[in-house]
Amino acid sequence: MFHVSMLRRYRSDPLHVISQSKIEIQPDMTYNEEQIRILAPLVKILWQHHGVEEATWEPEEAVR
């Protein structure tokens, strides 16, 4: 939650514009995702003495 006093006026910035890409929608309203590249391989770590809900995602090279 936040109070309305925390809002600020938006100032237009060309860097905030997100370019659209064309997506082909199938008749069943789905579309195909295409993988471009893996930016950072992550592994989910279950830490000793912690519950599953406290597991964290860590870079793969950090756990080798």
CHARMM-style PDB file with segment names, atoms N, HN, CA, C and O in Angstrom:
ATOM      1  N   MET     1       0.831  -1.174   0.000  1.00  0.00      PROA
ATOM      2  CA  MET     1       0.000   0.000   0.000  1.00  0.00      PROA
ATOM      3  C   MET     1       0.879   1.241   0.000  1.00  0.00      PROA
ATOM      4  O   MET     1       2.030   1.202   0.435  1.00  0.00      PROA
ATOM      5  N   PHE     2       0.332   2.320  -0.484  1.00  0.00      PROA
ATOM      6  HN  PHE     2      -0.603   2.352  -0.837  1.00  0.00      PROA
ATOM      7  CA  PHE     2       1.027   3.594  -0.461  1.00  0.00      PROA
ATOM      8  C   PHE     2       0.005   4.709  -0.346  1.00  0.00      PROA
ATOM      9  O   PHE     2      -1.169   4.534  -0.673  1.00  0.00      PROA
ATOM     10  N   HSD     3       0.461   5.837   0.114  1.00  0.00      PROA
ATOM     11  HN  HSD     3       1.415   5.979   0.380  1.00  0.00      PROA
ATOM     12  CA  HSD     3      -0.409   6.995   0.249  1.00  0.00      PROA
ATOM     13  C   HSD     3      -0.308   7.840  -1.004  1.00  0.00      PROA
ATOM     14  O   HSD     3       0.750   7.899  -1.631  1.00  0.00      PROA
ATOM     15  N   VAL     4      -1.388   8.486  -1.373  1.00  0.00      PROA
ATOM     16  HN  VAL     4      -2.247   8.438  -0.864  1.00  0.00      PROA
ATOM     17  CA  VAL     4      -1.427   9.295  -2.581  1.00  0.00      PROA
ATOM     18  C   VAL     4      -0.362  10.394  -2.562  1.00  0.00      PROA
ATOM     19  O   VAL     4       0.047  10.858  -3.626  1.00  0.00      PROA
ATOM     20  N   SER     5       0.087  10.812  -1.415  1.00  0.00      PROA
ATOM     21  HN  SER     5      -0.245  10.435  -0.550  1.00  0.00      PROA
ATOM     22  CA  SER     5       1.116  11.850  -1.325  1.00  0.00      PROA
ATOM     23  C   SER     5       2.474  11.366  -1.839  1.00  0.00      PROA
ATOM     24  O   SER     5       3.373  12.171  -2.083  1.00  0.00      PROA
ATOM     25  N   MET     6       2.619  10.042  -2.002  1.00  0.00      PROA
ATOM     26  HN  MET     6       1.889   9.388  -1.803  1.00  0.00      PROA
ATOM     27  CA  MET     6       3.878   9.490  -2.508  1.00  0.00      PROA
ATOM     28  C   MET     6       3.959   9.531  -4.032  1.00  0.00      PROA
ATOM     29  O   MET     6       5.025   9.295  -4.601  1.00  0.00      PROA
ATOM     30  N   LEU     7       2.844   9.830  -4.698  1.00  0.00      PROA
ATOM     31  HN  LEU     7       1.978  10.022  -4.236  1.00  0.00      PROA
ATOM     32  CA  LEU     7       2.822   9.874  -6.161  1.00  0.00      PROA
ATOM     33  C   LEU     7       3.527  11.117  -6.674  1.00  0.00      PROA
ATOM     34  O   LEU     7       3.446  12.188  -6.071  1.00  0.00      PROA
ATOM     35  N   ARG     8       4.220  10.960  -7.798  1.00  0.00      PROA
ATOM     36  HN  ARG     8       4.285  10.090  -8.288  1.00  0.00      PROA
ATOM     37  CA  ARG     8       4.884  12.092  -8.445  1.00  0.00      PROA
ATOM     38  C   ARG     8       4.389  12.196  -9.880  1.00  0.00      PROA
ATOM     39  O   ARG     8       3.927  11.214 -10.462  1.00  0.00      PROA
ATOM     40  N   ARG     9       4.489  13.377 -10.435  1.00  0.00      PROA
ATOM     41  HN  ARG     9       4.865  14.174  -9.962  1.00  0.00      PROA
ATOM     42  CA  ARG     9       4.075  13.599 -11.814  1.00  0.00      PROA
ATOM     43  C   ARG     9       5.049  12.877 -12.748  1.00  0.00      PROA
ATOM     44  O   ARG     9       6.262  12.924 -12.542  1.00  0.00      PROA
ATOM     45  N   TYR    10       4.517  12.212 -13.771  1.00  0.00      PROA
ATOM     46  HN  TYR    10       3.531  12.174 -13.939  1.00  0.00      PROA
ATOM     47  CA  TYR    10       5.354  11.520 -14.745  1.00  0.00      PROA
ATOM     48  C   TYR    10       5.899  12.515 -15.753  1.00  0.00      PROA
ATOM     49  O   TYR    10       5.159  13.344 -16.284  1.00  0.00      PROA
ATOM     50  N   ARG    11       7.202  12.431 -16.015  1.00  0.00      PROA
ATOM     51  HN  ARG    11       7.804  11.758 -15.584  1.00  0.00      PROA
ATOM     52  CA  ARG    11       7.833  13.251 -17.040  1.00  0.00      PROA
ATOM     53  C   ARG    11       8.210  12.345 -18.191  1.00  0.00      PROA
ATOM     54  O   ARG    11       8.937  11.367 -18.018  1.00  0.00      PROA
ATOM     55  N   SER    12       7.707  12.679 -19.368  1.00  0.00      PROA
ATOM     56  HN  SER    12       7.116  13.473 -19.509  1.00  0.00      PROA
ATOM     57  CA  SER    12       7.934  11.857 -20.552  1.00  0.00      PROA
ATOM     58  C   SER    12       9.423  11.715 -20.841  1.00  0.00      PROA
ATOM     59  O   SER    12      10.181  12.680 -20.760  1.00  0.00      PROA
ATOM     60  N   ASP    13       9.827  10.491 -21.181  1.00  0.00      PROA
ATOM     61  HN  ASP    13       9.210   9.706 -21.247  1.00  0.00      PROA
ATOM     62  CA  ASP    13      11.221  10.203 -21.502  1.00  0.00      PROA
ATOM     63  C   ASP    13      11.229   9.196 -22.648  1.00  0.00      PROA
ATOM     64  O   ASP    13      10.635   8.124 -22.523  1.00  0.00      PROA
ATOM     65  N   PRO    14      11.893   9.518 -23.773  1.00  0.00      PROA
ATOM     66  CA  PRO    14      11.921   8.590 -24.918  1.00  0.00      PROA
ATOM     67  C   PRO    14      12.525   7.233 -24.564  1.00  0.00      PROA
ATOM     68  O   PRO    14      12.236   6.243 -25.237  1.00  0.00      PROA
ATOM     69  N   LEU    15      13.347   7.165 -23.537  1.00  0.00      PROA
ATOM     70  HN  LEU    15      13.582   7.969 -22.991  1.00  0.00      PROA
ATOM     71  CA  LEU    15      13.953   5.893 -23.136  1.00  0.00      PROA
ATOM     72  C   LEU    15      12.934   4.964 -22.478  1.00  0.00      PROA
ATOM     73  O   LEU    15      13.198   3.771 -22.327  1.00  0.00      PROA
ATOM     74  N   HSD    16      11.787   5.489 -22.089  1.00  0.00      PROA
ATOM     75  HN  HSD    16      11.573   6.458 -22.213  1.00  0.00      PROA
ATOM     76  CA  HSD    16      10.761   4.667 -21.454  1.00  0.00      PROA
ATOM     77  C   HSD    16       9.881   3.943 -22.469  1.00  0.00      PROA
ATOM     78  O   HSD    16       9.048   3.121 -22.087  1.00  0.00      PROA
ATOM     79  N   VAL    17      10.054   4.237 -23.750  1.00  0.00      PROA
ATOM     80  HN  VAL    17      10.730   4.905 -24.061  1.00  0.00      PROA
ATOM     81  CA  VAL    17       9.233   3.629 -24.796  1.00  0.00      PROA
ATOM     82  C   VAL    17       9.707   2.206 -25.044  1.00  0.00      PROA
ATOM     83  O   VAL    17      10.891   1.968 -25.284  1.00  0.00      PROA
ATOM     84  N   ILE    18       8.787   1.274 -24.986  1.00  0.00      PROA
ATOM     85  HN  ILE    18       7.825   1.467 -24.791  1.00  0.00      PROA
ATOM     86  CA  ILE    18       9.095  -0.136 -25.235  1.00  0.00      PROA
ATOM     87  C   ILE    18       8.651  -0.460 -26.654  1.00  0.00      PROA
ATOM     88  O   ILE    18       7.496  -0.243 -27.020  1.00  0.00      PROA
ATOM     89  N   SER    19       9.577  -0.979 -27.445  1.00  0.00      PROA
ATOM     90  HN  SER    19      10.515  -1.156 -27.147  1.00  0.00      PROA
ATOM     91  CA  SER    19       9.224  -1.312 -28.818  1.00  0.00      PROA
ATOM     92  C   SER    19       8.362  -2.567 -28.845  1.00  0.00      PROA
ATOM     93  O   SER    19       8.581  -3.512 -28.087  1.00  0.00      PROA
ATOM     94  N   GLN    20       7.387  -2.554 -29.729  1.00  0.00      PROA
ATOM     95  HN  GLN    20       7.209  -1.787 -30.346  1.00  0.00      PROA
ATOM     96  CA  GLN    20       6.496  -3.697 -29.864  1.00  0.00      PROA
ATOM     97  C   GLN    20       7.101  -4.709 -30.824  1.00  0.00      PROA
ATOM     98  O   GLN    20       7.765  -4.343 -31.794  1.00  0.00      PROA
ATOM     99  N   SER    21       6.871  -5.957 -30.550  1.00  0.00      PROA
ATOM    100  HN  SER    21       6.332  -6.255 -29.762  1.00  0.00      PROA
ATOM    101  CA  SER    21       7.270  -6.998 -31.490  1.00  0.00      PROA
ATOM    102  C   SER    21       5.999  -7.689 -31.963  1.00  0.00      PROA
ATOM    103  O   SER    21       5.015  -7.782 -31.230  1.00  0.00      PROA
ATOM    104  N   LYS    22       6.036  -8.160 -33.174  1.00  0.00      PROA
ATOM    105  HN  LYS    22       6.836  -8.084 -33.770  1.00  0.00      PROA
ATOM    106  CA  LYS    22       4.854  -8.808 -33.739  1.00  0.00      PROA
ATOM    107  C   LYS    22       4.762 -10.232 -33.208  1.00  0.00      PROA
ATOM    108  O   LYS    22       5.722 -10.999 -33.290  1.00  0.00      PROA
ATOM    109  N   ILE    23       3.610 -10.574 -32.667  1.00  0.00      PROA
ATOM    110  HN  ILE    23       2.830  -9.951 -32.601  1.00  0.00      PROA
ATOM    111  CA  ILE    23       3.374 -11.909 -32.127  1.00  0.00      PROA
ATOM    112  C   ILE    23       2.207 -12.513 -32.889  1.00  0.00      PROA
ATOM    113  O   ILE    23       1.148 -11.900 -33.016  1.00  0.00      PROA
ATOM    114  N   GLU    24       2.414 -13.721 -33.392  1.00  0.00      PROA
ATOM    115  HN  GLU    24       3.275 -14.220 -33.288  1.00  0.00      PROA
ATOM    116  CA  GLU    24       1.336 -14.427 -34.081  1.00  0.00      PROA
ATOM    117  C   GLU    24       0.499 -15.178 -33.055  1.00  0.00      PROA
ATOM    118  O   GLU    24       0.980 -16.093 -32.388  1.00  0.00      PROA
ATOM    119  N   ILE    25      -0.748 -14.778 -32.942  1.00  0.00      PROA
ATOM    120  HN  ILE    25      -1.139 -14.034 -33.484  1.00  0.00      PROA
ATOM    121  CA  ILE    25      -1.670 -15.427 -32.016  1.00  0.00      PROA
ATOM    122  C   ILE    25      -2.380 -16.562 -32.747  1.00  0.00      PROA
ATOM    123  O   ILE    25      -2.928 -16.363 -33.831  1.00  0.00      PROA
ATOM    124  N   GLN    26      -2.368 -17.746 -32.152  1.00  0.00      PROA
ATOM    125  HN  GLN    26      -1.923 -17.908 -31.271  1.00  0.00      PROA
ATOM    126  CA  GLN    26      -3.026 -18.914 -32.713  1.00  0.00      PROA
ATOM    127  C   GLN    26      -4.534 -18.796 -32.493  1.00  0.00      PROA
ATOM    128  O   GLN    26      -4.974 -18.018 -31.647  1.00  0.00      PROA
ATOM    129  N   PRO    27      -5.326 -19.558 -33.244  1.00  0.00      PROA
ATOM    130  CA  PRO    27      -6.790 -19.527 -33.067  1.00  0.00      PROA
ATOM    131  C   PRO    27      -7.235 -19.837 -31.630  1.00  0.00      PROA
ATOM    132  O   PRO    27      -8.279 -19.357 -31.189  1.00  0.00      PROA
ATOM    133  N   ASP    28      -6.442 -20.641 -30.900  1.00  0.00      PROA
ATOM    134  HN  ASP    28      -5.594 -21.031 -31.259  1.00  0.00      PROA
ATOM    135  CA  ASP    28      -6.802 -20.957 -29.510  1.00  0.00      PROA
ATOM    136  C   ASP    28      -6.236 -19.939 -28.519  1.00  0.00      PROA
ATOM    137  O   ASP    28      -6.154 -20.205 -27.320  1.00  0.00      PROA
ATOM    138  N   MET    29      -5.840 -18.754 -29.043  1.00  0.00      PROA
ATOM    139  HN  MET    29      -5.906 -18.538 -30.017  1.00  0.00      PROA
ATOM    140  CA  MET    29      -5.343 -17.630 -28.251  1.00  0.00      PROA
ATOM    141  C   MET    29      -4.011 -17.912 -27.543  1.00  0.00      PROA
ATOM    142  O   MET    29      -3.737 -17.341 -26.487  1.00  0.00      PROA
ATOM    143  N   THR    30      -3.182 -18.793 -28.124  1.00  0.00      PROA
ATOM    144  HN  THR    30      -3.404 -19.257 -28.982  1.00  0.00      PROA
ATOM    145  CA  THR    30      -1.846 -19.042 -27.593  1.00  0.00      PROA
ATOM    146  C   THR    30      -0.824 -18.513 -28.600  1.00  0.00      PROA
ATOM    147  O   THR    30      -1.166 -18.156 -29.727  1.00  0.00      PROA
ATOM    148  N   TYR    31       0.420 -18.472 -28.173  1.00  0.00      PROA
ATOM    149  HN  TYR    31       0.698 -18.762 -27.257  1.00  0.00      PROA
ATOM    150  CA  TYR    31       1.496 -18.090 -29.071  1.00  0.00      PROA
ATOM    151  C   TYR    31       2.753 -18.862 -28.698  1.00  0.00      PROA
ATOM    152  O   TYR    31       2.866 -19.369 -27.582  1.00  0.00      PROA
ATOM    153  N   ASN    32       3.695 -18.953 -29.627  1.00  0.00      PROA
ATOM    154  HN  ASN    32       3.603 -18.542 -30.534  1.00  0.00      PROA
ATOM    155  CA  ASN    32       4.922 -19.702 -29.397  1.00  0.00      PROA
ATOM    156  C   ASN    32       6.004 -18.784 -28.847  1.00  0.00      PROA
ATOM    157  O   ASN    32       6.247 -17.703 -29.383  1.00  0.00      PROA
ATOM    158  N   GLU    33       6.640 -19.220 -27.786  1.00  0.00      PROA
ATOM    159  HN  GLU    33       6.442 -20.098 -27.351  1.00  0.00      PROA
ATOM    160  CA  GLU    33       7.768 -18.496 -27.209  1.00  0.00      PROA
ATOM    161  C   GLU    33       9.038 -18.981 -27.881  1.00  0.00      PROA
ATOM    162  O   GLU    33       9.172 -20.170 -28.169  1.00  0.00      PROA
ATOM    163  N   GLU    34       9.969 -18.077 -28.134  1.00  0.00      PROA
ATOM    164  HN  GLU    34       9.860 -17.111 -27.900  1.00  0.00      PROA
ATOM    165  CA  GLU    34      11.264 -18.447 -28.700  1.00  0.00      PROA
ATOM    166  C   GLU    34      12.369 -18.045 -27.742  1.00  0.00      PROA
ATOM    167  O   GLU    34      12.450 -16.893 -27.315  1.00  0.00      PROA
ATOM    168  N   GLN    35      13.211 -18.997 -27.411  1.00  0.00      PROA
ATOM    169  HN  GLN    35      13.145 -19.932 -27.758  1.00  0.00      PROA
ATOM    170  CA  GLN    35      14.351 -18.702 -26.551  1.00  0.00      PROA
ATOM    171  C   GLN    35      15.417 -18.002 -27.384  1.00  0.00      PROA
ATOM    172  O   GLN    35      15.741 -18.453 -28.483  1.00  0.00      PROA
ATOM    173  N   ILE    36      15.957 -16.921 -26.877  1.00  0.00      PROA
ATOM    174  HN  ILE    36      15.695 -16.554 -25.984  1.00  0.00      PROA
ATOM    175  CA  ILE    36      17.017 -16.204 -27.579  1.00  0.00      PROA
ATOM    176  C   ILE    36      18.379 -16.660 -27.057  1.00  0.00      PROA
ATOM    177  O   ILE    36      19.242 -17.080 -27.828  1.00  0.00      PROA
ATOM    178  N   ARG    37      18.561 -16.571 -25.746  1.00  0.00      PROA
ATOM    179  HN  ARG    37      17.860 -16.230 -25.120  1.00  0.00      PROA
ATOM    180  CA  ARG    37      19.791 -17.071 -25.124  1.00  0.00      PROA
ATOM    181  C   ARG    37      19.595 -17.132 -23.613  1.00  0.00      PROA
ATOM    182  O   ARG    37      18.690 -16.499 -23.069  1.00  0.00      PROA
ATOM    183  N   ILE    38      20.436 -17.884 -22.955  1.00  0.00      PROA
ATOM    184  HN  ILE    38      21.171 -18.398 -23.397  1.00  0.00      PROA
ATOM    185  CA  ILE    38      20.405 -17.979 -21.499  1.00  0.00      PROA
ATOM    186  C   ILE    38      21.296 -16.872 -20.969  1.00  0.00      PROA
ATOM    187  O   ILE    38      22.495 -16.850 -21.248  1.00  0.00      PROA
ATOM    188  N   LEU    39      20.724 -15.957 -20.211  1.00  0.00      PROA
ATOM    189  HN  LEU    39      19.750 -15.974 -19.984  1.00  0.00      PROA
ATOM    190  CA  LEU    39      21.498 -14.823 -19.696  1.00  0.00      PROA
ATOM    191  C   LEU    39      22.258 -15.187 -18.429  1.00  0.00      PROA
ATOM    192  O   LEU    39      23.406 -14.780 -18.252  1.00  0.00      PROA
ATOM    193  N   ALA    40      21.627 -15.945 -17.555  1.00  0.00      PROA
ATOM    194  HN  ALA    40      20.695 -16.276 -17.699  1.00  0.00      PROA
ATOM    195  CA  ALA    40      22.289 -16.330 -16.318  1.00  0.00      PROA
ATOM    196  C   ALA    40      21.667 -17.623 -15.824  1.00  0.00      PROA
ATOM    197  O   ALA    40      20.544 -17.614 -15.321  1.00  0.00      PROA
ATOM    198  N   PRO    41      22.381 -18.743 -15.959  1.00  0.00      PROA
ATOM    199  CA  PRO    41      21.817 -19.999 -15.463  1.00  0.00      PROA
ATOM    200  C   PRO    41      21.718 -19.969 -13.936  1.00  0.00      PROA
ATOM    201  O   PRO    41      22.689 -19.668 -13.242  1.00  0.00      PROA
ATOM    202  N   LEU    42      20.536 -20.283 -13.434  1.00  0.00      PROA
ATOM    203  HN  LEU    42      19.747 -20.527 -13.998  1.00  0.00      PROA
ATOM    204  CA  LEU    42      20.310 -20.269 -11.992  1.00  0.00      PROA
ATOM    205  C   LEU    42      19.904 -21.658 -11.525  1.00  0.00      PROA
ATOM    206  O   LEU    42      19.320 -22.439 -12.276  1.00  0.00      PROA
ATOM    207  N   VAL    43      20.222 -21.946 -10.281  1.00  0.00      PROA
ATOM    208  HN  VAL    43      20.696 -21.311  -9.671  1.00  0.00      PROA
ATOM    209  CA  VAL    43      19.792 -23.191  -9.653  1.00  0.00      PROA
ATOM    210  C   VAL    43      19.124 -22.837  -8.333  1.00  0.00      PROA
ATOM    211  O   VAL    43      19.527 -21.886  -7.662  1.00  0.00      PROA
ATOM    212  N   LYS    44      18.112 -23.596  -7.965  1.00  0.00      PROA
ATOM    213  HN  LYS    44      17.784 -24.367  -8.511  1.00  0.00      PROA
ATOM    214  CA  LYS    44      17.416 -23.329  -6.708  1.00  0.00      PROA
ATOM    215  C   LYS    44      18.111 -24.107  -5.592  1.00  0.00      PROA
ATOM    216  O   LYS    44      18.259 -25.326  -5.668  1.00  0.00      PROA
ATOM    217  N   ILE    45      18.532 -23.386  -4.562  1.00  0.00      PROA
ATOM    218  HN  ILE    45      18.412 -22.395  -4.501  1.00  0.00      PROA
ATOM    219  CA  ILE    45      19.311 -23.968  -3.465  1.00  0.00      PROA
ATOM    220  C   ILE    45      18.441 -24.117  -2.222  1.00  0.00      PROA
ATOM    221  O   ILE    45      17.789 -23.165  -1.792  1.00  0.00      PROA
ATOM    222  N   LEU    46      18.437 -25.313  -1.655  1.00  0.00      PROA
ATOM    223  HN  LEU    46      18.966 -26.086  -2.005  1.00  0.00      PROA
ATOM    224  CA  LEU    46      17.810 -25.556  -0.363  1.00  0.00      PROA
ATOM    225  C   LEU    46      18.923 -25.530   0.668  1.00  0.00      PROA
ATOM    226  O   LEU    46      19.804 -26.391   0.656  1.00  0.00      PROA
ATOM    227  N   TRP    47      18.891 -24.563   1.548  1.00  0.00      PROA
ATOM    228  HN  TRP    47      18.176 -23.864   1.558  1.00  0.00      PROA
ATOM    229  CA  TRP    47      19.954 -24.360   2.528  1.00  0.00      PROA
ATOM    230  C   TRP    47      19.743 -25.257   3.736  1.00  0.00      PROA
ATOM    231  O   TRP    47      18.613 -25.521   4.147  1.00  0.00      PROA
ATOM    232  N   GLN    48      20.868 -25.725   4.302  1.00  0.00      PROA
ATOM    233  HN  GLN    48      21.785 -25.511   3.968  1.00  0.00      PROA
ATOM    234  CA  GLN    48      20.821 -26.571   5.491  1.00  0.00      PROA
ATOM    235  C   GLN    48      20.215 -25.770   6.640  1.00  0.00      PROA
ATOM    236  O   GLN    48      20.508 -24.585   6.799  1.00  0.00      PROA
ATOM    237  N   HSD    49      19.391 -26.404   7.417  1.00  0.00      PROA
ATOM    238  HN  HSD    49      19.153 -27.366   7.288  1.00  0.00      PROA
ATOM    239  CA  HSD    49      18.711 -25.812   8.571  1.00  0.00      PROA
ATOM    240  C   HSD    49      17.647 -24.795   8.163  1.00  0.00      PROA
ATOM    241  O   HSD    49      17.258 -23.963   8.983  1.00  0.00      PROA
ATOM    242  N   HSD    50      17.169 -24.836   6.928  1.00  0.00      PROA
ATOM    243  HN  HSD    50      17.484 -25.511   6.261  1.00  0.00      PROA
ATOM    244  CA  HSD    50      16.118 -23.933   6.468  1.00  0.00      PROA
ATOM    245  C   HSD    50      15.033 -24.758   5.784  1.00  0.00      PROA
ATOM    246  O   HSD    50      15.292 -25.851   5.282  1.00  0.00      PROA
ATOM    247  N   GLY    51      13.833 -24.228   5.771  1.00  0.00      PROA
ATOM    248  HN  GLY    51      13.623 -23.339   6.179  1.00  0.00      PROA
ATOM    249  CA  GLY    51      12.725 -24.898   5.119  1.00  0.00      PROA
ATOM    250  C   GLY    51      12.707 -24.634   3.619  1.00  0.00      PROA
ATOM    251  O   GLY    51      13.415 -23.759   3.121  1.00  0.00      PROA
ATOM    252  N   VAL    52      11.889 -25.403   2.909  1.00  0.00      PROA
ATOM    253  HN  VAL    52      11.314 -26.113   3.314  1.00  0.00      PROA
ATOM    254  CA  VAL    52      11.787 -25.278   1.463  1.00  0.00      PROA
ATOM    255  C   VAL    52      11.359 -23.865   1.062  1.00  0.00      PROA
ATOM    256  O   VAL    52      11.800 -23.351   0.034  1.00  0.00      PROA
ATOM    257  N   GLU    53      10.508 -23.242   1.862  1.00  0.00      PROA
ATOM    258  HN  GLU    53      10.149 -23.659   2.697  1.00  0.00      PROA
ATOM    259  CA  GLU    53      10.039 -21.892   1.537  1.00  0.00      PROA
ATOM    260  C   GLU    53      11.153 -20.852   1.585  1.00  0.00      PROA
ATOM    261  O   GLU    53      10.982 -19.741   1.084  1.00  0.00      PROA
ATOM    262  N   GLU    54      12.292 -21.201   2.182  1.00  0.00      PROA
ATOM    263  HN  GLU    54      12.431 -22.104   2.589  1.00  0.00      PROA
ATOM    264  CA  GLU    54      13.426 -20.279   2.252  1.00  0.00      PROA
ATOM    265  C   GLU    54      14.498 -20.567   1.195  1.00  0.00      PROA
ATOM    266  O   GLU    54      15.563 -19.950   1.208  1.00  0.00      PROA
ATOM    267  N   ALA    55      14.219 -21.503   0.281  1.00  0.00      PROA
ATOM    268  HN  ALA    55      13.354 -22.004   0.270  1.00  0.00      PROA
ATOM    269  CA  ALA    55      15.162 -21.809  -0.796  1.00  0.00      PROA
ATOM    270  C   ALA    55      15.323 -20.573  -1.671  1.00  0.00      PROA
ATOM    271  O   ALA    55      14.387 -19.792  -1.840  1.00  0.00      PROA
ATOM    272  N   THR    56      16.527 -20.406  -2.229  1.00  0.00      PROA
ATOM    273  HN  THR    56      17.288 -21.041  -2.092  1.00  0.00      PROA
ATOM    274  CA  THR    56      16.808 -19.220  -3.046  1.00  0.00      PROA
ATOM    275  C   THR    56      17.374 -19.624  -4.400  1.00  0.00      PROA
ATOM    276  O   THR    56      17.949 -20.701  -4.550  1.00  0.00      PROA
ATOM    277  N   TRP    57      17.202 -18.744  -5.383  1.00  0.00      PROA
ATOM    278  HN  TRP    57      16.735 -17.868  -5.261  1.00  0.00      PROA
ATOM    279  CA  TRP    57      17.782 -18.937  -6.705  1.00  0.00      PROA
ATOM    280  C   TRP    57      19.160 -18.295  -6.714  1.00  0.00      PROA
ATOM    281  O   TRP    57      19.291 -17.110  -6.406  1.00  0.00      PROA
ATOM    282  N   GLU    58      20.194 -19.064  -7.066  1.00  0.00      PROA
ATOM    283  HN  GLU    58      20.087 -20.026  -7.317  1.00  0.00      PROA
ATOM    284  CA  GLU    58      21.570 -18.597  -7.068  1.00  0.00      PROA
ATOM    285  C   GLU    58      22.214 -18.878  -8.427  1.00  0.00      PROA
ATOM    286  O   GLU    58      21.838 -19.832  -9.108  1.00  0.00      PROA
ATOM    287  N   PRO    59      23.194 -18.038  -8.827  1.00  0.00      PROA
ATOM    288  CA  PRO    59      23.906 -18.315 -10.084  1.00  0.00      PROA
ATOM    289  C   PRO    59      24.585 -19.668 -10.005  1.00  0.00      PROA
ATOM    290  O   PRO    59      25.149 -20.030  -8.973  1.00  0.00      PROA
ATOM    291  N   GLU    60      24.529 -20.415 -11.104  1.00  0.00      PROA
ATOM    292  HN  GLU    60      24.071 -20.121 -11.943  1.00  0.00      PROA
ATOM    293  CA  GLU    60      25.071 -21.773 -11.125  1.00  0.00      PROA
ATOM    294  C   GLU    60      26.561 -21.799 -10.773  1.00  0.00      PROA
ATOM    295  O   GLU    60      27.003 -22.693 -10.052  1.00  0.00      PROA
ATOM    296  N   GLU    61      27.335 -20.841 -11.266  1.00  0.00      PROA
ATOM    297  HN  GLU    61      26.975 -20.114 -11.852  1.00  0.00      PROA
ATOM    298  CA  GLU    61      28.776 -20.848 -10.992  1.00  0.00      PROA
ATOM    299  C   GLU    61      29.095 -20.577  -9.521  1.00  0.00      PROA
ATOM    300  O   GLU    61      30.201 -20.882  -9.074  1.00  0.00      PROA
ATOM    301  N   ALA    62      28.170 -20.020  -8.768  1.00  0.00      PROA
ATOM    302  HN  ALA    62      27.271 -19.772  -9.131  1.00  0.00      PROA
ATOM    303  CA  ALA    62      28.416 -19.720  -7.358  1.00  0.00      PROA
ATOM    304  C   ALA    62      28.339 -20.968  -6.490  1.00  0.00      PROA
ATOM    305  O   ALA    62      28.825 -20.959  -5.359  1.00  0.00      PROA
ATOM    306  N   VAL    63      27.742 -22.034  -6.992  1.00  0.00      PROA
ATOM    307  HN  VAL    63      27.348 -22.042  -7.910  1.00  0.00      PROA
ATOM    308  CA  VAL    63      27.549 -23.232  -6.166  1.00  0.00      PROA
ATOM    309  C   VAL    63      28.481 -24.364  -6.568  1.00  0.00      PROA
ATOM    310  O   VAL    63      28.369 -25.467  -6.034  1.00  0.00      PROA
ATOM    311  N   ARG    64      29.376 -24.123  -7.473  1.00  0.00      PROA
ATOM    312  HN  ARG    64      29.467 -23.226  -7.907  1.00  0.00      PROA
ATOM    313  CA  ARG    64      30.292 -25.183  -7.896  1.00  0.00      PROA
ATOM    314  C   ARG    64      31.472 -25.284  -6.986  1.00  0.00      PROA
ATOM    315  OT1 ARG    64      32.343 -26.127  -7.197  1.00  0.00      PROA
TER     316      ARG     64
END
